[in-house]
Amino acid sequence: MDPEAHPYTSSFGRRYYGCLGVDPPSQIGKRIAMCDLALSEDHLHGALRKSYRSLINWGRRNLFLDTGAKWLDTYREFHERIAGRITRSSESWEIMRDALAAGRGELRMAWLDGELVAGTMSIDGTEVSVYWSAVYDRSRFTRPIGHWPVYSAILAARDRGMKVYELGEVPTEGPDKEIAIGFFKSGFATNRPSFTRRYGASAGRDLPTSEGPTALASVCPIDVR
C-alpha cells in the first residue's frame, strides 16, 4: 500500500508521531473495527449494531452539528477540560490544524440545547480515514451524544472519497475503560468483531458476542488519544 494511503504512515503521520517521539501504532495482530466505504449508505446503516439505530436517530433530531478547522481551538479547550489535563503538545495540535486546513480530514462538533457536548476528529490518508480523536461530555451521558457525530463522520468520509473508515482497535483484554471504548467503536463497523471478554466483572456482566444491551450501547466513553 502507498504510505500516503493511511494517516499513520503518511507524511502527516511522520510529522505527528515524530513530534511525539514515538512510532506510529502497530496494527499487527490487532482486531481493528472498520467501515467499508464502498458500501452504500443503506448497507452502512444496515451494518450498525441494532441498538445504535435509534440512538443515531435521536442525535440526528436533537444535536446541532458543525464542522471545520475553525473549531480546533474550541475543541482543544473542550478536550482538555473533559480530560482534566493537557493531553498533547502544542506542536501536535498545529500538525492536526495543518491537516484539517489542507482538507485531510474533518473536525465535527456537536451541541445539545446550546451546550457543546461532543467533538470528533477524523484524519485522512489518500484512501483511509481514521477516527483520530474524540471527546464527549461525560455529564451528558444520560443521552446518546456520540452516536450521530461518529456515524455522520463515517458518511462524510465516504463523501470525501475515502475507501475505508478505521475506528480503531477492539481489544479483548485490558482496562474496562478500553474494552468499553472498543465496544462503542465496533458498533459502527461493517467488519464488527465479536466480544468474548468479561466486562465489569464486579457487575457480573459479559460483553455479548453480537448485539449489546441498550445500557452498554448508549454509553459513549471518552476517547482522548
C-alpha positions in Angstrom: 0.0 0.0 0.0 1.1 3.5 -0.8 2.4 5.0 2.6 0.2 8.1 1.9 -2.9 5.9 1.9 -3.1 5.6 5.7 -2.7 8.5 8.1 -0.3 6.5 10.3 2.3 6.1 7.5 1.6 9.3 5.6 3.6 12.5 5.7 1.1 13.7 8.3 1.7 10.6 10.4 5.5 11.0 10.2 5.2 14.6 11.4 2.7 13.9 14.1 4.4 10.8 15.7 7.8 12.4 15.1 6.9 15.4 17.2 5.7 13.0 19.9 8.9 10.9 19.7 7.1 7.7 19.2 6.5 5.2 16.4 3.0 5.0 14.7 0.7 2.4 16.3 1.3 -1.1 15.1 -1.8 -2.9 13.9 -0.2 -6.3 13.5 -2.2 -9.0 15.3 -4.9 -6.5 16.5 -8.6 -6.5 15.8 -9.4 -3.3 14.0 -13.0 -2.1 13.6 -13.5 -0.6 10.1 -16.2 0.5 7.7 -16.0 -0.4 4.0 -17.0 2.9 2.4 -17.5 1.2 -1.0 -20.9 0.1 0.5 -24.0 2.2 0.0 -25.4 4.3 2.8 -28.2 1.8 3.2 -25.6 -1.0 3.7 -23.6 1.1 6.2 -26.8 1.7 8.2 -27.8 -1.9 8.0 -24.4 -2.9 9.4 -24.9 -0.8 12.6 -25.4 -2.6 15.9 -29.2 -2.7 16.1 -29.5 -0.7 19.3 -27.4 2.1 17.6 -30.1 2.9 15.0 -32.5 4.6 17.4 -29.6 6.4 19.2 -28.3 7.8 15.9 -31.9 8.9 15.0 -32.1 10.7 18.4 -28.9 12.5 17.7 -30.0 13.5 14.2 -33.1 15.1 15.7 -31.6 16.7 18.8 -27.9 17.6 18.2 -26.7 20.6 16.2 -23.5 19.7 14.2 -20.9 22.0 12.6 -17.6 21.2 11.0 -14.3 22.9 10.2 -10.8 23.6 11.3 -12.2 26.9 12.7 -13.3 24.9 15.7 -9.9 23.4 16.6 -9.1 25.8 19.4 -12.6 25.2 20.9 -12.1 21.5 20.5 -8.7 21.7 22.2 -10.1 23.6 25.2 -13.0 21.2 25.4 -10.7 18.2 25.2 -8.5 19.5 28.0 -11.5 20.4 30.2 -13.1 17.0 29.9 -9.8 15.1 30.2 -8.8 17.2 33.2 -5.3 17.7 31.8 -3.3 18.8 28.8 -3.3 15.8 26.6 -0.8 16.6 23.9 1.8 19.2 22.9 1.1 22.4 21.1 3.2 21.2 18.2 0.9 18.2 17.7 -2.2 20.4 17.7 -0.6 22.6 15.0 0.1 19.5 12.9 -3.5 18.5 13.2 -4.6 22.0 12.3 -2.5 21.9 9.1 -4.1 18.6 8.1 -7.6 19.9 8.6 -6.8 23.1 6.8 -5.5 21.1 3.9 -8.7 19.1 3.7 -7.0 15.9 5.0 -9.8 15.2 7.5 -12.6 16.8 9.4 -13.4 18.2 12.8 -17.1 17.7 13.8 -18.6 19.4 16.8 -22.0 18.8 18.4 -24.2 20.9 20.7 -27.2 19.9 22.7 -29.5 22.6 24.0 -26.9 25.2 23.1 -24.1 23.4 25.1 -21.0 21.8 23.5 -21.2 18.1 24.3 -19.1 16.3 21.7 -16.2 16.6 19.3 -15.0 14.1 16.7 -11.8 14.4 14.6 -11.1 12.3 11.6 -7.8 12.4 9.7 -7.5 11.2 6.1 -4.8 9.5 4.1 -5.4 9.1 0.4 -7.6 6.0 0.9 -8.2 5.6 4.7 -9.8 7.9 7.1 -9.1 7.3 10.8 -11.3 8.1 13.9 -8.4 10.1 15.2 -9.6 11.8 18.4 -12.9 12.3 20.1 -14.2 13.6 23.4 -17.6 13.7 24.9 -19.1 15.5 27.9 -19.5 12.7 30.5 -22.0 14.7 32.5 -24.4 14.3 29.5 -24.1 10.5 29.2 -27.8 10.1 30.0 -28.2 11.0 26.3 -26.6 9.2 23.4 -24.5 12.2 22.4 -21.7 10.3 20.5 -23.5 8.0 18.1 -24.8 10.5 15.5 -21.5 12.5 15.4 -19.5 9.3 14.7 -21.9 7.9 12.2 -22.2 11.2 10.4 -18.3 11.4 10.3 -18.3 8.0 8.7 -20.7 9.2 6.0 -18.7 12.4 5.5 -15.5 10.3 4.9 -17.4 8.4 2.3 -18.4 11.6 0.6 -14.7 12.7 0.6 -13.9 9.7 -1.5 -12.2 7.6 1.3 -12.3 3.8 0.8 -12.2 2.8 4.5 -13.1 4.4 7.8 -11.0 3.0 10.5 -12.5 3.2 14.0 -9.6 1.7 15.9 -8.6 -1.3 17.9 -11.2 -3.6 19.6 -9.3 -5.2 22.5 -10.5 -8.2 24.4 -8.1 -7.7 27.4 -7.1 -4.6 29.4 -8.8 -2.0 31.5 -12.6 -1.9 31.4 -12.5 1.6 30.0 -10.5 0.5 27.0 -12.9 -2.5 26.5 -15.9 -0.2 26.6 -14.3 2.2 24.1 -13.7 -0.7 21.7 -17.2 -1.9 22.2 -18.6 1.5 21.3 -16.5 1.7 18.2 -17.3 -1.7 17.0 -21.0 -1.0 16.8 -20.4 1.1 13.7 -18.1 -1.3 11.9 -19.0 -3.3 8.8 -16.5 -6.0 10.0 -17.8 -5.9 13.6 -15.6 -8.1 15.8 -17.3 -10.2 18.5 -16.7 -9.8 22.2 -15.9 -12.6 24.5 -14.1 -10.9 27.4 -15.9 -10.3 30.6 -16.9 -6.7 31.1 -17.3 -5.2 34.5 -16.8 -8.4 36.5 -17.9 -6.7 39.7 -21.2 -6.1 37.9 -21.4 -9.7 36.8 -21.9 -8.7 33.1 -20.4 -10.1 29.9 -19.9 -8.3 26.7 -22.1 -10.0 24.2 -20.9 -11.8 21.1 -23.2 -9.9 18.8 -25.8 -7.3 19.9 -25.2 -5.3 23.1 -27.7 -4.4 25.7 -29.0 -0.8 25.4 -27.4 0.1 28.7 -24.0 -0.5 27.2 -24.8 0.7 23.7 -25.9 4.1 25.0 -22.6 4.7 26.8 -20.2 6.9 24.9 -16.8 6.7 26.6 -14.3 9.4 26.3 -11.5 8.6 23.8 -8.6 11.0 24.4 -5.8 9.8 22.2 
